[in-house]
Amino acid sequence: MKKALRYTLYILLVGFSCLVIWAVLNWTLVAYGWGQLKGQMHIIRNVRPLEEVLLDNDFPDSLKAKIRFIDVIAKYASDSLGLKRSENYTTLYDQKNKPILWVITASERYKLNAYQWKFPVLGSVSYKGFFDYKKGAYEDSLLKLEGYDTDYGEVSAWSTLGWFKDPILSSMLKRSDGQLAELIIHEMTHATVYLKSNVDLNENLASMIGEEGAIRFLNSHFGKESEQVRDYVYRKEDYDLFAKQMLLAHDKLDSLYKTFEGLAEEKKASLKSEMIAEIVLSLDTVSFHNKNRYSTLFEERKPNNAYFMNFVRYDSQKEEMRIELNKKFSGNIHQYLESVKNK
């Protein structure tokens, strides 16, 4: 008995020692994970159950209607699209009109190659989130010093992939009906299917299902000739045109960079800057429904490699996926997602 006890204690001691050694060797990752956990727990501790919010006489009726609308979207996504229904979106977090999460992406300066971070469970990921703006900005500055192009900015939603109950964020309630439907269905897609170390597939998939699901929901809920459908379709068509331009820009820059071997740094920077300026000017030739939608987008800051890589991450595979969904699965989203899970 004593021998067995000593052996058990030995195993526990060895295991604890290995854990300590791993933590020391991976202290940066541990510190980052702890910071993210604290940020997520702060949100969880400060949410309000929707039952309480809906009974609050001081809470605006217009926002209560949006909350009920989210439940209608989630029910449709589960019943009609086959997405996983969970306890997500059963609580509300008040952001008090402040951003709460920022994400950094990066790419090599003269090569369209996304910087990769590695995390347990998720694997390799081409973006990194921060609940602390200053910590993210510091990492952004370090990457720039190492010669990377970076893109650092606020995000409006994220999925914890079932680890926690994702709340409704107060900023979501400002969205139009179509944008809100797309967002909820996008995030529910992540909760239904998420493949390790395959960010581009995951995000393109969620984007395509979010858009396709939103159209189907709006048609079903409001009618095909409704103002909600028309407004969403116009906005989506404008975005599709814009994303197409950004993907073409990505390909042009990729071709340019392949000619850079042997060139001086100053020449590389000049050629890159000239092409990006041409790309920005070319937006004036695109026939958007709303001419002003993207007209001032690059007035303060010009796009860079990290910016263009975002469109590869979210938009480059959507059309191919949409064709496969409709041709191979006759538009059945549930069957299509099951096939993706088994890839």
N, C-alpha and C positions, 0 to 999 in steps of 0.2 A: 504493500500500500504506500509506504513511504517512498519507495523507489519510483512508483508511478507518479506520485505527487511531485517528486524532484524532477522527473522527466517532463511533466506538464509545465512546471515553472521554468524549466530550461527552454522549452519551445516558446513560451510566452516572452521570455527575456530576449531570445534570439530574434523573434518577430518584432518586438519593440525596438531593438537595436537597429534592425534593418530599416524600420520605418523612420527612425531618427536620422540615419545616414542618408536615406533617400530625400528627406526633407531638407537636410543641409545642402546636399548636392543640387537640389531643385528649389532653392529658397525663393528665387524670383517668381517662379510659377506658383509656389505656395502662397507667397505674399499677395500676388495678383488674385488668386482664387479666393483668398480670405476677404480681400477688398470687395470683390464681386458678390460674395455671399452676404457680406454686411449690407451692401446696397440693396440686394434683392430682399433681405429680411426686413430692412427698413420699410420697404414698400408693403410687404405682407403684414407687418404689424400695424400699418396705418390705413388699411383698406376698410371700407364699410360694406356690409352685406347689402345686396340690392333691395331686399325686403325693407330694410331700415331706410334706405335712400328714398324709395318710392312712397314711404309714409311720412317723409319729412316735408312739412308744409312750407318750409323756407327754400326748398330745392325747386328750381324753375320747372314748370310743367313741360316746356319745350324740350328740356334735357331728359326729363322722365320718359317722354315719348321716344327719344333716341335710344334710351336704355332698353325699353320694351322692343324697339325695332331690332336691336342687336340680338335679342333672344329669338325673334322671328327668323333672322338670318341664320343663326346657328342651328335652329331646328330644321330649316330647309336644307342646309348643308349636310346635316346628318341624315335626314329622311330621304332626300332626293338625290344627293350626290354621293352618299356613302362615306362621308368623312366622320372621323372619330368624335363623338360628343363626350365631353368630360365636364368637370366642375369649373373649367375656365369660363371667364366672363360672367361670374355670379357675384363678383364684388366690384367695388369702384375705388380707384385711387385718385385723389385730387392732387394734381400737379401744381395747383395754384399758379397756373400760367407760366410755369418754368419748365425748361427741358430737364430730363432726368437721366438720359443715356446718350452717350456719344460713341461713335464707331470710327476706327481708323483702318484704312486700307493703304497698301503701298505697292509700288512696282519699281523695277529697275529703271534707271533714267533713260537709257537708250535701248531698251528691250522690253517688249510687252510681256513681262513675266511677273505674275503676282507674288508678292512676299507671303510666305506661309508661316503661321504660328501653329504649334503642336500642343494639343490638350488631351488629357485622359478622356476616354469615352468618345469624344467628338472626332479625334484624330487630327489631321491637318486641316486648318481653316484659314481662309484668305482675308479674314477681318478680325478685329479685336475690339470688344466693347468695354466701356468704362462708365461707371456711375459717378466717378470723380473726374470732372472736366480737366483739372490741372494735371492729374496723373496721365491722362490720355494725351494732353498737349505736350507733356514732357517726353513721352515716348515718340510722339510725332516729331519733335525737334531732334531727337537722337537719330531717328531714321533718316531725316533730311541731312544730318551731318555725315551719315554713312553713304550719302549719294543717292538715296531713293526719292522718287516722286511720291508724295503722299496726298491722301484726301481724308480730312478729319471733320466730322460734322454730326449733328443731332439725328437720331432716329426716332420715329414716332411709335414703334411697336416692336415686340420681339416675342419669341416663343421659348419657354423653358423646357420644352419637349417632354412635358409630363412630370418634371421634377417638383414643380410647384403649381398652385392654382394661379393661372395668369388673370390679372384683373382687367376690367375696362379702365383705360386711362382717360382722364377727363379731356385730354386733347382730342381723343377719338370722336367725342360728341360734337366737335365743330365741323366734321366732315360732311360732305354731301351724301345722300342716300347711296349712290353708286359707289363712291370711294369707300364708304364704310363697309358696304357689302364685300367689295374686293379685298379690303384689309382683313376682315374677319375670316373669310374663306381662305385667303393666303396663309394666315397663321394656323388655321385648323388643318390645312394640308401638311404643314410642318409637323403638327402633333400626330398626324396619321402616318406619314412616311418621312423618315429622315435617314439617309444612308451615310455612314461614317466616311470621312475623308473625301467627300464628293460635294463640295459646296456649290459648284456651278450647276450640277444636276438638281440638287435640292432647291436652289433658289429659282432656277428656270421653271422647274415643275410647279412650285408654289405660285409663281407669277402667272403661269399659263392657266392653272386651275382657278386661281383667284379671279382672273379676267373672265374666263369662260363661265365659271360659277356665278359671278356677279350678273352677267348678261341674262343667264337663265333665270336667276332669282328675280331680277327687275322685271323681266317679261311676265313671269308668273304672278308677281305681287302687284304690279302697277298696270300691266298691259303693254303690248308691243309699241303702241302709238303714244305712250305716255311721255310727259316732259322729262321724267326721271331717266327713262331709257335714252331719249334723244341727247340729253346733256351728258350722260355717261359715255355714250358712243362717240360723240364729238370729241370729248376730252381724250378718250382712248385712242381715237384715230390720230389726233395731234401727237400724242405721246409715241405712238407707233412710228410716225414719220420722224420724230426727233430721235428715237432710239436707233432707227435705221441709219440716220445721218451719223450718229456717234459710232456705230459699228463699222460704217464705211470709213470713217476717220481712223478708227483703230487699224483697219487693214492698210490704209495709205501710210500711216506711220510705221507699221510693221515692215512694209516694203522699203520705206526710206531708211530705216535703221539697218537693214541688211546691206546697205551701200556704205556704211560708216567705217568699215575696217581700214585702218591706217590713217584716218582723218584726225586732225588735231581737235582737242576739246572745244576750243572756241568755234571752230567750223561746225562741229556737231550741234552745239547749242544754237548757233545761228540758223542752221537748216531746220532744226526742230521748231524753233520759235516761228519761223516764216510759215511753215506748214500749218501749225496750230492757228495762226492768225487767219490763214486762208479758210480753214475749217469753220472758224467762228463766223467769218463773213458769208460763207456759203449758206448759212441758215436763213439769210434774207431771201433766198431763191425758193424756199420750201413753202408750199401752199397749205399753211395751217388754217383750220377753221377760225381760230382766234389768233390774229397776227401778233398780238402782244404777249402771247403766252410765254414765249421764250426770248423775247426781244431784248430784255435787260439782264439775262441770266449771267453773262460773262463780263459785265461792265466792271466789276470790282476785282475779279480774279479769273484768269484764263485757265482752261482745263489742262490737265496733264495726263501722263500715262495712267496713274492710279484712277483718275476720273473715268477715262475711257474703258478701263478694265471692269468698272462697275456694270457696264452694259453687257459685257461678255458674261458676267456673273448672273445677271438677272434676265437678259433678253435674247441672247444669241441662239438658244435652242428652242425657244417657245413655239415657233412656227412648225418646226419639225415634229415637236411633241403634239401639237394640235392636229396635224395631219394624221399622225399615228392613232391618236384618240378617236378620230372620226372614221378613218378607213378600216383600221384593224379591230376596233372595239365598238363601232357604231355609235360613238358618243357616250358610251357607258363609263363614267368617271370611276366608279367603284372598281369595275373590272380592270380598268387601265392602271389604277394605283396598286392593285394587287399584283399585277405583272411587274410593276416597277420594284416592288418590295422583293420580288424573287429574282431580280437581275443579279 
